[in-house]
Amino acid sequence: MSNASRALAGLATAVFGFMLAGCAGSGGDVASVNGEKISRSDFDSKTEVSPASKAVLNQMVQGILIDQYARDNKITIPDADVAKQESDIKARYQPGQFEQILKSQNLTEADVQRILRQKLIVEKAVAPSVKVSDADIKAYLDKNHATLDTPAQVQARHILVADPKTAADVEAQLKAGAKFEDMAKKYSTDPSSKDKGGELGLFGKGQMVPAFQAAAFSQAVGAIGPPVKSPFGYHIIQVEKKNPATVATLANSSDKIKTMLSQTQEQQVLPAFLAGLRAKANIQIFDPLLKDAMPPLPPSPAPSVAPAAPATLAPATPAQK
């Protein structure tokens, strides 16, 4: 699989698979969910590049049902939790790659934030059905020990510029005492990191292009390295921290394993939860071309998920980079 394909697959998983694409149409309302309309203009705004309109309608209906569930059960997702989820996702991609993926999927950053908020709502809703014991965690570690070992990682920041002359100038200013954060905001062409002072977070080998990786892993912590050329331009790198490789143990891996097992269980109960929302909803399709857009529900009643208690969702556990 290419780097671009892996990136696209990773983002699709991270935002819960609610990718939006579709087709254009005439005026009026497309559908109604418990009396809340999906307007033709709103629908068309999400369906400009693909003919998959029925899939888009399903995704929009599902999103409304999740939002209504949150409102009815008084589930509040703080903006800070959504921002953290988005930041964790962005940190997995090379400079500019996240923005390219959004563009290729006809998604805005607001779309991603809305999708992540709905993801957190559903996680809160199905939480009572997710049970991971200490025995489950130990059994998983015993079976998957090698895959849980952590490779060496580097935390670094960079300033990306287009030409060697600018790179040399930026390097000289940094070595003369200029603040890295200020220089990143002024000179960097990397939209995903320039406003964060060039911060890239932790990454392991294989996550960056070869020239960048070689420089980051060989530089001393704190040093301003010479400009490094990559397909993206010229990077001035500062390594902030180096983490050595570690062997997985219960002490250092229990939280990670519990998160993975919880996510697996969430995916198992998710279809029943979503089907339950739809089974209780009054959904009307007004467009005759989309009358068969909603797939049939399972013949037997789906298991119900207990409504979440009114609460503010705690920050999600960061995904492993």
N, C-alpha and C positions, 0 to 999 in steps of 0.2 A: 504494500500500500504506500502511496506517495505521502510526503509530508502534508500536502494540501488536503488529501483525502482523510488522513488521520486527524487533522485539525477540524475539518468539517464534521467528522463523526464525533469528535470530542465535544464540540459545541452543541451538536444535536442532542447528545446525551445529557449534557449539563443543563440545557434549558428544557429538559423533560420531553423532547420530541415534538413540541408544539410548533414546528416550522410553518410559516405562513407563505402561501403562494396561491395563484388562482387565475380568474378571468374577469373581464369587464362585462357590464350589462346595462339595462335601462334603469329608470328611476323607480321610486317607491321603496317599500320595506321588503326585505328578503325573508325574514323569519321573526317569530316572537317566542321568547322563553319566559314563561310565567308572567306574561304581559309586558316584558321588557323587549323592545324592538331592536332588531339588527337592520339598520338602514342600508339601502342600496349603496349610498355613497361611502359608508364605513366599510361595507363588504368589498366594494370595488377598490378602495384604497389599499386593501391587502391582497388584491388578486390581479396585479397588472402584468405579471411575467409568466404565468403558467396556466394551463387549461384545467388544473385540478381543483375546480371550484367546489365540488362536493366535499372533498377532504377539507378545504378551507372552511366551509360552512360548519362541518362537524367540529373543527378546532375552535371556531368562534363561539359556537353554542356551548361547548365544554367549558371554555373560559368564563362565560357568563354564569353558568351553573356553579362553578367554583367560587366566583366572586359573591354570588347570592348565598351560597352555603356559609361563607365567611361572615357576611353581614348578619344572617339569621342566627348564627352561633357566636356572634361577637368575638370573632378571631381578628386580632389586630397584628399586622406585620410591620414592625418599625422600618422606616426608610434605611436606617443604618444596617439592618440585617440584609436587605436587598442589595445595598451597595457593597457589603462584604462579599456576598455571593458573586456579584459581578466582578469584583476585583480579583477574587480567587480564579475565576475563569480566564480573565484577561492575562493573568500571570503565567498561564500555561502556553501562551503563544508568543511567537517571535514578533518583533516590532512591526506594527502595521497589519499583522495577519488577522487579528480579531476584526478590525474594521472591514477588511476585504471579505471576510466570511459573511458579515452582516449584509454587505452590499449584494453578494451573490445570492443570498436568501431573501432579498427584498425586505429586510428587517431594519428597523431603526433601533437606536439604543433604548428608546422608550418602550418598544416592543419587548426587548430582552428583559428590561426591568419588570414589566407587567407579567411576563411569563415566569420569571424567577419568584415573584411575589405569589403567583398561583401555585407554584411548586412548593413553597414553604407552607401555604395554606393546607394543601393536600397532605404534606408530611405531618402537620399538626393534627389533621383529621383522622389519619389512620394510625397515629402513634399508639392508641390503646390496644391495637391488634398486634403490635410488634413487641416480641419478647425475645431477648437474647440473654442467655444465662452465662455464668462463668465457665461452666462445663462446655458450652458451645464454643466459647472463645478459645479455650485450651485445645479442644479437638481441632479447630481450624488451624491454630498455630502448629500443632504437631504434624498436620497433613501438608501444610503449605509453607513450612519454615523457610525454605530457600528463597521463595518469591517475596517474602516479607523483609528480607535483609535490605538495608538501605545503602545505596551506593554513595560515594563521595559527592558532595554538593558544594556549590559556590553561591554566595550572594553578592551581586554586583550591581552597579549602576553605570550608565553610559550616556554619552552625547553623540548623536548620529548627525553627520554633516555630509554634504554632497561631494566635496572636492578636497584634495590633499592640502591645499593652501589654507583653507579655513580650518582644517583639522590641526595643522601645525600651529596656527594662531591660537586656537582654543587650548591646545596642550600647553603652550607657553604661558597663557594667562592663568591657567590652573596652577601651574608650578610656581607662578609668581605670587600666589595666594588668593586668587579669585575663588569665590564659593562655587562649589560644583552645582548646587541647586539653581543658583542664579544663571550660571552659564548654560545649563540644560534648558531652562525656560527661554533663554535668549536665542540660542543657536540650534538646538536639537530639532531635527525633522521627523523624529519618531513621535507621532501623535499619542500613542498609548502610554508613554513614559515621561515626556518632557515636562508636563505639569506636576509630576511627582518627583521632580529633581533627577530624572533619569533612572529611577529605581526599577529594577527588573525582578527583584525577589530572588528566592533560591531556585537553582536549576542544577540538574545533573548532566552527565555526558550524554550526548545524543539529542539534547533539546535545543541547542543552538547550532548555527552554521559552523563548519570546522574551524575556520580562521578565528572566529570569536571565541569558540570553546577553548582552543589551544592557548590563546592569550589569557583568558580568564583563569584557567586552571594553573597557569605557570606564573602569573603575577603575584607579587607579594601583597599581603593585606595592607590596604591604605595607600599604596603607591599609585601614581597616575601613570598609566602605561602609554607607550607611543601609539600613534594612530594605527588601527587595524582595518585593512580593507576587506569588505565582504560584498556580496551581490546587492546589499542595501545601501552601501556607501562606505564612509569612513567612521569608525567608532573610536572614541576616547573612553577607555574603561578604567573604572576604579573598583577593585575588589574590596568588599566590606567585611566579609566573613567566609571562612572555609569550614565545612563540616566533614569530618572523616567518615569513612564507611562504618556502619554498625551492624551487628548481628541482632536479629529480632529475638526479643524475650517477652514474657508476659508483662514485665514491668514497663517496657518501652513501646509495646505494640497493642496492648489491650484496647485502648481507645480507638485506634485505627481499625482493628478487627471488628469491634462492636459496631462501628459506623458502617463498614462494608456489609456485615450480616444484617444490620437493620435495613439498609437500602435494598438488599435482596428480598427481605420479607415485605417491604413496602411495595415493591414491584409486583409481588404475588397477590397482595390484597387490593392493589390499586384498581384493576379492572372491575372488581365487584363494587367498589366504592363509587366509581364513576357511573357504572350502570345503575346503581341505586339512585343517584341524583337524577339521572335521566328518566328512570321509571316513574318518579314522583312528579316530574315536570310537565307542564302544559306547553308543548312545543308545536308551533304551527308554521308550516312552510308555505309561503305565499307564491313563490315563483314556480310555475308548473314544470320548468326544466330541472328543478332541484327537489321535486317531490319525493324522490327515492334516495335522497342524500343521506338520511340517517340509517345506519345499518340496523338490522333486527336485534332486539334484545335477547338474552338467553331465555330459553323456554321456562326455566324454573326461577323463582325469586332469588335475587342475589343476596348474599349475607349482608346484613346491615352493619355499618360501622357506627359505634357510639359517637354522638356529637361531642366535639371537643369542648372542654370547660372554658368559659370566658377567660382569656389570658393573653398576655403578650408573649409572642414567640421568642425564645432565647436565641442568641446567635448560633447559626449552624456550625458544626465542626468543619474546619477548613479541609478541603480535599487535598490529598497528597499530590504534590507537583510531580 
